[in-house]
Amino acid sequence: MDSKETKVPFQEQFRLFVGFDWAKDHHDVAAVDAAGKVILELSFPDTAEGWAQLRQKLTEQVGSDLSLAAVAVETRHGPAIERLLEIGCRVYPINPKSAQRYRERKAPAGGRTDSLDAWSLADALRTDGHAWKSLLPDDPRTQSRTRFGMSRRSPSDPPPHRTGQPAPGSLARVLPCRPGGLR
């Protein structure tokens, strides 16, 4: 008998593939099964009640083990990522440019809605997720984002300024001049 372990195909590791489109005040979710059938569409406020509603809807689909729900989201850090990891989902971050390409594949005419974004992320995870890396709560890199406050920023907040780069508006304080030239 062969001593090699058989690897379970990606689509068989999960019962639900979820696309998560985040915003500051609300989030949109679409979930598909392994065949690509849309099983869940949900928009919920970014409140404790909204997150409880998401958890309940996911539990209705996969049972109490939410690690059977793979979630694609367009960021690697932030409060939404923390909450998804806390409830037990497997989180797969995706680069915003890649997410845009998946969305264009689903809607070539260029229309954009939160529900379209969520659905295109869910379907992209279902079809191509085998090549993506998940964030794991026990991974030191994931924990360092939390420990050093990176996850406390909203995903839409601008990144912190690097050393040697002036903060926006700082030159205006040092060099008071009009947009047309010196005073």
C-alpha positions in Angstrom: 0.0 0.0 0.0 1.2 3.5 -0.8 2.4 5.4 2.2 1.7 8.8 0.6 -1.3 10.7 2.1 -4.0 11.6 -0.4 -4.7 15.3 -0.5 -8.3 16.2 -0.4 -9.2 18.5 -3.3 -9.8 22.2 -2.3 -13.4 22.2 -3.3 -14.1 19.2 -1.1 -12.4 20.7 2.0 -15.2 23.3 2.4 -19.0 23.2 2.3 -19.3 26.9 1.5 -17.3 29.4 -0.4 -18.1 32.9 0.8 -17.3 36.3 -0.7 -17.1 39.1 1.8 -17.4 42.7 0.5 -16.6 45.0 3.5 -17.3 48.6 4.2 -17.1 50.8 7.3 -20.8 50.6 8.2 -22.1 47.4 6.5 -20.9 44.3 4.8 -22.2 42.2 1.9 -21.9 38.5 1.7 -22.5 35.9 -1.0 -21.9 32.2 -0.6 -21.8 29.4 -3.2 -21.6 25.7 -2.9 -18.9 23.5 -4.6 -21.1 23.5 -7.8 -21.2 27.3 -7.9 -24.9 27.6 -6.9 -25.6 30.7 -4.9 -26.8 29.6 -1.4 -26.7 32.8 0.6 -26.9 36.5 -0.1 -26.8 38.8 2.9 -26.2 42.5 3.7 -25.7 43.3 7.3 -24.6 46.3 9.4 -21.2 46.3 11.1 -22.7 45.9 14.5 -22.7 43.0 17.1 -26.2 42.1 15.9 -25.1 42.1 12.3 -22.2 39.8 13.0 -24.5 37.5 15.0 -26.8 37.4 12.0 -23.9 36.4 9.7 -22.8 33.7 12.2 -26.3 32.3 12.4 -26.7 32.2 8.6 -23.3 30.5 8.1 -24.1 28.0 10.9 -27.4 27.2 9.1 -25.4 26.2 6.0 -22.4 24.4 7.4 -23.3 23.5 11.0 -21.4 24.6 14.1 -17.9 24.0 12.5 -17.4 27.3 10.7 -14.0 26.2 9.5 -16.0 24.5 6.7 -16.8 28.0 5.4 -13.9 29.5 3.3 -14.1 33.3 3.0 -12.5 35.5 0.4 -12.0 39.1 1.3 -10.2 42.0 -0.3 -7.9 42.8 2.6 -5.4 41.1 4.9 -6.1 42.9 8.1 -8.7 44.9 10.0 -11.7 44.4 12.3 -13.6 42.3 9.7 -10.7 39.9 9.3 -10.4 39.6 13.1 -14.1 38.8 13.5 -14.1 36.3 10.6 -11.2 34.5 12.2 -12.8 34.7 15.7 -16.0 32.9 14.5 -13.9 30.2 13.0 -13.9 30.8 9.2 -11.0 30.1 7.0 -10.0 33.5 5.6 -8.4 33.9 2.2 -7.3 37.4 1.4 -7.1 38.5 -2.2 -5.3 41.4 -3.8 -7.6 44.2 -4.8 -6.3 44.1 -8.4 -7.0 40.4 -8.6 -10.5 41.0 -7.1 -11.1 43.6 -9.8 -10.1 41.1 -12.5 -12.5 38.4 -11.1 -15.3 41.0 -11.0 -14.6 42.0 -14.6 -14.8 38.4 -15.6 -18.3 38.1 -14.0 -19.5 41.5 -15.3 -17.6 42.5 -18.5 -19.8 45.5 -19.0 -18.3 47.1 -15.9 -21.2 47.4 -13.6 -20.3 47.3 -9.9 -22.4 46.5 -6.9 -21.5 45.2 -3.4 -23.4 42.0 -4.1 -21.6 41.5 -7.4 -18.3 42.0 -5.6 -19.2 39.5 -2.9 -20.4 36.9 -5.5 -17.4 37.3 -7.7 -15.1 36.8 -4.7 -17.0 33.7 -3.6 -16.9 32.1 -7.1 -13.2 33.0 -7.5 -12.4 31.3 -4.2 -14.4 28.2 -5.3 -12.6 28.0 -8.7 -9.1 29.2 -7.9 -8.8 29.1 -4.1 -6.5 26.0 -4.3 -3.7 28.4 -5.2 -4.4 31.0 -2.5 -3.0 31.1 1.0 -5.3 31.4 4.0 -4.8 33.5 7.1 -4.6 31.3 10.2 -5.3 32.6 13.7 -2.3 30.7 15.1 0.1 32.0 12.4 2.6 34.5 14.0 2.2 36.8 11.0 -1.5 37.0 11.5 -1.0 37.5 15.2 1.6 40.3 14.7 -1.0 42.3 12.7 -3.2 42.2 15.7 -0.5 42.7 18.3 1.0 45.8 16.6 -2.4 47.4 15.9 -2.5 46.9 12.1 -5.8 45.2 12.5 -7.3 48.1 14.5 -7.2 50.3 11.4 -10.1 50.2 9.1 -9.2 48.6 5.8 -10.2 51.8 4.0 -7.8 53.9 6.2 -4.7 55.1 4.4 -1.5 53.2 5.3 0.7 54.7 7.9 3.5 57.0 6.6 6.9 55.6 6.1 9.9 57.2 7.6 11.3 59.8 5.3 8.0 60.6 3.6 6.2 63.7 4.6 2.6 63.4 5.9 -0.1 65.0 3.7 -0.2 68.7 4.3 3.0 68.7 6.3 4.8 70.8 3.6 2.1 73.3 3.7 2.8 73.9 7.4 6.6 74.3 6.7 6.4 76.2 3.4 3.4 78.5 3.5 2.6 79.2 -0.2 -0.3 79.4 -2.5 -0.9 76.7 -5.1 0.3 79.2 -7.8 3.7 79.9 -6.2 5.4 81.7 -3.4 3.6 84.6 -1.5 
